[in-house]
Amino acid sequence: MNSMKIRRTAIAVVAAAALPFSLAACSDSGDDTKAAPTTAAAETTTEASTPSEAPMTDDQPFGPACAGVPKEGAGSFEGMAKDPVATAASNNPALSTLVTAVKKAGLVDTLNNAENITVFAPTNDAFAKIPKADLDKVLADKDMLTKVLTYHVVGQKLTPKQLENGSFETLQKGMITTTGSGESYKVNDTANVVCGNVKTANANVYIIDTVLMPK
């Protein structure tokens, strides 16, 4: 009898000693299981919040006239992004008058070789607002034409955010002002940006509906 009691007592002691280790093992396993979803959730939250840090207009063209830009080819947004600004403009049919003027002024190489500029590019319709006699006079006068065209160029790449309430010196040495927000901007309170934030290899382009005239 005494030997049986001793055995039972020994078994009880061993079981009691083993119990905390079993509980600890279960506890560790449970913690790992709980920690994994928490880490994954944190990663998911971080990834989900990342795209919202930059406004859409910092990267994408915007404005009603953007719908008329070809979807593919050299004149598309993707195509223009590969070429310097004068070359890119030559592939956009809506800017053919501007391209003709740039060629007459001998500014193709100047614009293509410039680094980090912004061009406010008047559409054909913008030039059409100018009486034909006046436009022909400007096109025939290289010095005047150069002043008008370089007045549309700023020596830095401007983001839409910078246009909200800006004042910038142009290559012509005159000043232009910009106002607006979201996807609606004006230049000198006269020209509307109809397709903005168009990227070329060396410039940001804002297509406008009125020709800017230096003072």
C-alpha positions, 0 to 999 in steps of 0.5 A: 500500500505504501508503495502505491501511495508513493507512486501516485504522489510522484505522478501527481507531482510530475503532472503538476510540474508539467502543467505550467509548461503546457499552459505556457506553450498554449499561451505562446501559440495563441499570441503568435496567432493573434499577432499575425493578423494585427501585423497584416492589418497594419501593412494593409492599412499602410498600403491603402493610405499611400496612394492618397498622399499625392493629389491626382492632379499632381500626376494626371492631365486634367481639363475638358480639352484633354479628351481630344488628345489621341489615345495612342501614338506620338500625340498621346500623353504617353507619346508626348512624355517621351519627346522634348516640348517643341517636338511634342507640341508638333504632334498635337493637331490643336497646337499647329499654329503655335508650332508654326509660330515657334518655327518662324521665331527660330525657337524650336531648339531653344525650347527642346534644349531647355531643362525643367520649364513650363509652357503655357501653350495657346490652342489654334482657337486661341490664335484665331481670336486675334484679328488676322491682320494683327496675327499676320503682323506678329508672325512677320515680325521675328522680334515681336513674335519671340517676345510673345512666345517666350512670354508663355514660358516659365523657367521651372516646372510648375505643378497645379498646386503652384498655380493656385495663387502664383506669380512667375517670371517668364523667359521674356522677363515679364510676369504672369499670374495664375489663379484657381484650384482643383481642375480650374485655373486662369492665367493673367485672369484672361486665359483658361487652362483647358488641358493642364499638367501635360508632361513632356520630356523637359516641360510641363505644359498647360494648354490655354484658350487665349494668347498671352500678350506681354506688356 
